[in-house]
Amino acid sequence: MNIEKQIEFDKVRALWSSFAITDGAKEEIQKASLCLSESTLRKLQKDTTDARELLKKLGTPPLTNVTEMKEALSVAEKGDCMTPYQLERTRNVLVALKRLKEYLEKGKVYENSLAYYAENLDDAPQLREEIITKIRGGAVDDFASKELSQIRNRIIKCEEQMKQKAEQLMRSHKAYMADNYYTLRNGRICLPVKKEYKLKVSGSILDKSSTGSTLFIEPTGVTKYYEELQLLKIEEENEVYRILYTLSAMVLSHAPLLRENLTLLEKLDFIFSKGKLSMDMDATPPAVNTERRICLQDARHPLMDKEQAVPLQLTMEEGLRGIIITGPNTGGKTVAIKTVMLNCIMAQYGLHVTCQKADICMNSSYLCDIGDGQNLSENLSTFSSHITNVLEILREVNRESLVIMDELGSGTDPTEGMGIAIAILEQLRKSGATFLVTTHYPEVKEYARKAEHVVNARMTFDRETLTPTYQMIVGEAGESCAFSIADRLGMPHDMLRVAIRAAYGEEAAKSYRFRGQDHAIPKDNTSKITKTKPQSKHTDLSGKYQIGDSVMVYPDKKIGIVVTPINEKGVLQVQLPGKKIWINHKRVKLHVAATELYPEDYDFSIIFDSVENRKKRHDMERKYTQDVIEYDIW
């Protein structure tokens, strides 16, 4: 059960961490937990108050991150040589320690207990000044030692002599040069000599141009200066390392003292971060008690805009264990119980609370069940998840716990949910824990009215404007205002009467006073589904036309005689002058039936068959023959 995330304390912790400067303080904030010692908690609260007072009077303390200095100290403790960069980071922290000590010294005027941490801060002035005088701009300063100063002067002089010699040779051998300036190749001065004059200039060829027409020659006269320069640079490097090792040894000798100071600096950063958070939230120091008493005056949710948040008033004196909060949806019930728990938790972390005045009891544990809670990955429904959380709460709860539950018993059958809600409340009441619960069940309101050490509370609602006022009144049961809201929003009165009758009976429906005007629900022009017209059943056409029927063929209106009746596809064969055609029955109309034109046993082959086919058929009737009769097949 992630309590911090459910009540949004994780966001408060993130905001708190943003005010810390050092990584150590940020880690401490992430690891911070509830303080269960009354004396320790009072000390933590006093530290936060003192930090805020110093911030108001002296401004932001000169803190700095010390992570890089810690790394530098580790290098020195291993006996390695610290780099100029690491020494500069060490110097910066020592300067910050000096300024922090001066800052705290000023706070002694106000008799602020935090100011006396200055007595324990040691900025190692000798080490700080030694680093300042010898390290500058990320390098060892020229005047870090007399020897280094002399060596660097000689290096400068040698480099000047090299340049002068090169320029002299350029002028004296101007005719042999491919350019008017000398150049550098791998840090060595070279003259750009034309290829054909390479023997005219004494020296070493170090490079050539891409075309090969120019050779870069280091003159013999310059080489001796270069060799001297290399020896001087070796001397410089040795002297620089000697100075760095000396400073590293000094840091090592101060390492235990420095680590103590860094720890103290991070501790002060942690304390001042609480003061900064208090100022940012415009919070106040709470009184702390162990008598199970919670009194919040003008409390607000710490993450809400102060100008928009409606102050919450809550008093739970010793002996009162539970509050059952009822009221309409969006009336602020959930925000109210979150506000109470958040302020209590913040107080027990040593933070100031977002109240005008507060007296908060210490709790050994904070337990809550808020939100939908549906867990798809574990295949748990909303109700199942709520019950799982509740059972976990009941396993952990004791008389020093603070419990909040939102929409108790929701997510299932209302009658059964109500019964479970009352059973959970009774179990919480017997445990002696302090609890705040929101619900809509009227039976739970009745339970709170009768149960010992439990009271009702309601969130107020403006029926005229249909808006919540976010005020909680302890001692009165609330109502959902569903009928009032539906009435004002235009639900027809007959529908409302049905709803009231179903909920409270006929008498309540008759006595209900409607506020809005009665009118029917207007019907909007909505889209309609276009249905496919059912296909007509297949008509049997087999007897419509007979062989020999005289028919008219459209659109040409030609007269023909039916050769083959209509088949299953609705097509028949018609004899026209000089040809037979297949045509759909819809393009044919009966002209004269065959029964009126021909005798009953008339041989239609006389009309439809050719003489040749008739002869073949006659032969087939008399004897075996290999002749074939050809028919038109559609």
C-alpha positions, -999 to +999 in steps of 0.1 A: +000+000+000+017+032-012+003+057+013+025+085+001+013+083-035-024+079-025-024+111-004+002+129-026+029+132+000+053+120-027+047+154-044+053+173-012+086+153-007+096+162-043+089+199-036+108+197-003+138+181-021+139+209-047+149+233-019+180+214-009+214+223-024+236+193-015+231+158-028+235+145+008+205+166+020+185+155-010+192+118-001+183+125+035+150+139+024+142+109+003+151+086+033+132+107+058+105+088+077+079+094+105+094+106+138+080+084+166+099+101+195+080+131+210+112+149+222+130+143+188+099+156+169+098+188+190+135+193+182+128+188+145+100+213+146+121+238+164+149+234+138+124+242+110+111+272+129+146+285+136+156+280+099+126+299+087+133+328+112+169+330+099+158+329+063+134+358+070+160+379+088+193+371+070+182+357+036+193+325+020+224+309+036+255+305+014+253+268+009+270+248-019+271+213-032+300+193-017+298+161-038+329+170-059+349+180-027+340+146-012+355+129-043+386+152-041+390+142-004+389+105-014+418+111-039+439+128-011+431+100+013+443+074-012+477+093-013+471+104-049+478+138-063+448+161-065+443+180-097+440+218-098+403+215-106+398+193-074+417+218-053+396+246-067+364+227-057+379+222-023+387+259-021+352+269-031+337+247-004+361+261+022+350+296+012+314+286+015+321+273+050+337+306+059+306+325+046+282+301+063+300+305+096+297+343+092+260+340+083+254+319+114+274+343+136+250+371+126+221+349+137+234+349+173+220+384+177+185+369+175+194+341+199+185+316+173+197+281+183+207+272+147+232+301+148+253+282+174+262+256+148+288+282+138+309+270+168+313+236+152+322+249+117+359+251+109+367+264+074+405+255+077+417+290+070+453+280+065+445+254+039+420+277+022+445+305+019+472+282+007+450+269-021+439+304-030+475+316-034+487+287-054+458+276-076+441+300-100+421+296-131+422+258-130+460+257-129+490+262-106+497+299-103+530+313-116+538+326-081+530+294-063+567+291-056+599+311-063+613+282-084+582+279-105+582+316-112+618+315-123+613+284-145+583+300-163+602+332-168+630+313-184+604+294-206+590+327-218+625+340-225+634+308-244+603+310-265+610+346-274+646+337-284+632+309-307+608+333-324+635+360-328+659+335-343+632+322-367+624+357-378+660+366-383+665+335-405+633+344-424+647+378-433+682+366-442+668+338-464+639+357-478+645+346-514+643+310-504+610+313-485+576+302-498+558+325-474+565+355-452+557+338-418+572+309-399+548+281-388+545+255-362+547+217-368+541+195-337+550+225-315+583+232-333+590+264-352+596+257-389+605+279-420+585+274-452+613+268-477+608+263-514+617+228-524+645+238-548+663+257-520+662+230-493+700+228-492+703+266-487+687+264-451+705+242-426+681+222-404+657+192-402+628+187-426+597+181-404+569+183-430+560+194-465+530+209-482+503+189-499+518+197-533+553+190-522+565+224-534+571+237-499+593+221-472+589+230-435+624+230-420+634+235-384+666+256-386+696+244-367+698+277-348+662+272-335+667+236-326+690+243-297+664+267-282+637+240-286+658+215-267+664+239-240+627+247-238+618+210-234+642+207-204+626+238-188+591+223-193+602+191-176+615+213-147+581+231-147+562+199-146+582+186-117+577+218-097+540+218-104+536+182-092+557+191-061+532+219-053+502+198-060+514+169-038+522+194-011+486+208-013+472+173-014+491+164+017+477+195+035+442+184+024+449+149+037+459+163+071+427+182+073+405+153+059+388+143+092+380+179+101+368+186+066+345+155+065+329+166+098+323+201+084+308+187+052+285+165+072+274+195+093+270+216+061+246+189+047+227+188+079+222+225+079+211+223+042+185+197+053+173+219+080+172+251+059+153+231+031+125+226+057+125+263+064+124+272+027+095+248+022+076+264+051+081+299+035+071+286+001+039+271+014+033+299+039+031+273+066+031+275+104+047+254+132+022+230+147+018+221+183+024+183+189+006+161+214+002+124+222-034+127+236-050+117+203-062+153+197-064+169+162-073+206+159-068+223+125-078+259+120-080+272+085-062+241+071-056+238+034-042+212+011-004+220+008-004+214-030-034+237-037-032+274-046-036+293-013-058+319-030-083+292-043-082+267-014-112+270+010-099+267+046-109+236+065-119+237+102-116+204+122-116+196+159-112+161+172-109+163+209-096+134+230-123+107+232-136+113+197-123+085+175-141+087+142-158+112+118-182+100+091-183+127+063-212+129+040-222+153+013-226+156-025-201+144-051-174+171-059-182+186-025-146+183-013-149+152+010-118+135-005-098+167-004-108+173+032-096+139+045-064+142+024-058+176+039-061+163+074-037+133+068-012+154+048-009+180+075-005+153+102+022+135+082+041+167+075+040+176+111+055+142+121+083+147+095+093+178+113+077+201+086+054+230+092+018+226+083-005+246+060-028+258+087-034+291+105-031+271+137-027+234+144-025+210+173-017+176+159-014+142+176+015+119+168+006+086+151+024+054+149+011+047+114-009+063+087-033+040+067-056+049+039-079+036+011-085+063-015-094+062-051-106+037-077-080+012-068-088-011-098-058-033-105-060-047-140-027-065-138-039-086-108-075-089-122-089-071-092-122-051-095-127-018-077-145-035-049-120-063-046-092-039-044-109-018-018-115-049+004-079-060-001-067-026+012-092-026+040-081-060+053-045-048+052-055-017+071-073-038+097-043-060+102-020-030+109-043-006+127-039+001+164-050+028+188-022+051+177-031+050+140-047+076+118-070+060+091-088+077+062-111+059+038-129+073+008-163+061-004-165+033+021-184+002+008-187+014-028-182-006-059-208-034-051-245-039-043-256-009-022-273-030+005-243-053+009-219-025+006-236-006+033-234-036+056-197-041+049-191-004+055-208-005+090-188-037+098-155-020+089-164+011+109-172-010+140-139-028+137-121+006+134-140+019+164-130-011+185-093-007+176-093+027+192-077+043+160-086+078+148-104+077+115-121+099+089-144+082+064-165+095+035-197+077+025-231+082+008-250+055+027-278+069+050-276+038+072-239+047+079-250+082+090-274+065+114-247+043+127-225+073+134-253+090+152-257+060+176-221+047+179-200+058+208-169+080+200-181+085+164-198+115+149-213+127+116-199+156+095-211+171+063-197+191+034-218+221+027-234+227-007-251+258-021-284+247-036-290+279-054-257+279-074-253+241-074-217+245-062-199+231-032-186+255-006-160+230+007-169+237+044-170+208+068-194+210+097-188+183+124-218+170+142-243+171+113-251+145+087-250+156+050-271+146+021-261+138-015-283+167-030-288+145-061-325+155-064-317+192-060-290+190-086-312+171-110-341+195-104-320+226-111-304+211-142-338+205-158-349+169-151-387+166-156-407+166-124-425+133-132-391+116-135-380+132-102-412+120-084-405+085-096-369+087-082-380+102-049-408+076-045-383+048-052-359+062-027-380+075+002-416+065-005-449+081-016-451+107+011-417+121+004-426+123-033-457+143-025-441+167-001-410+174-022-407+211-032-395+215-067-373+245-074-367+244-112-393+248-139-410+216-152-404+208-188-399+179-211-366+167-223-361+181-258-352+156-285-322+164-305-319+156-342-298+125-341-284+104-368-304+074-380-294+040-392-303+032-429-315-004-432-311-025-463-345-033-479-352-070-478-349-088-511-382-100-527-387-137-527-378-156-559-408-160-582-413-193-600-412-183-638-411-219-651-447-218-665-448-182-677-438-189-714-443-222-734-426-234-766-444-218-796-457-188-777-457-157-799-440-129-780-429-093-785-392-085-778-383-051-765-371-025-771-372-033-808-408-046-806-401-075-829-423-106-829-407-139-822-416-175-811-404-191-778-379-219-786-368-227-750-388-218-719-374-197-690-345-213-672-335-208-635-316-176-645-348-160-659-336-163-695-355-178-724-347-185-761-367-168-788-367-174-826-365-142-846-364-139-884-331-155-894-317-161-859-323-174-824-315-152-793-313-157-755-330-129-737-342-120-701-379-126-695-383-090-684-377-078-720-404-101-734-442-098-735-467-125-745-483-117-778-503-149-786-502-181-767-491-213-786-524-230-777-542-205-799-518-209-828-510-246-830-528-279-826-522-298-794-496-323-809-479-299-832-443-307-841-423-275-834-392-289-850-408-280-883-404-244-873-372-244-852-350-272-868-332-270-901-340-294-928-307-311-923-313-316-885-348-330-892-334-355-917-307-366-891-334-370-865-355-391-889-326-414-896-318-418-859-353-430-853-350-457-879-314-469-875-280-463-859-261-434-874-230-414-866-246-380-875-247-353-848-275-328-844-262-293-835-282-272-810-277-236-799-266-237-762-267-206-740 
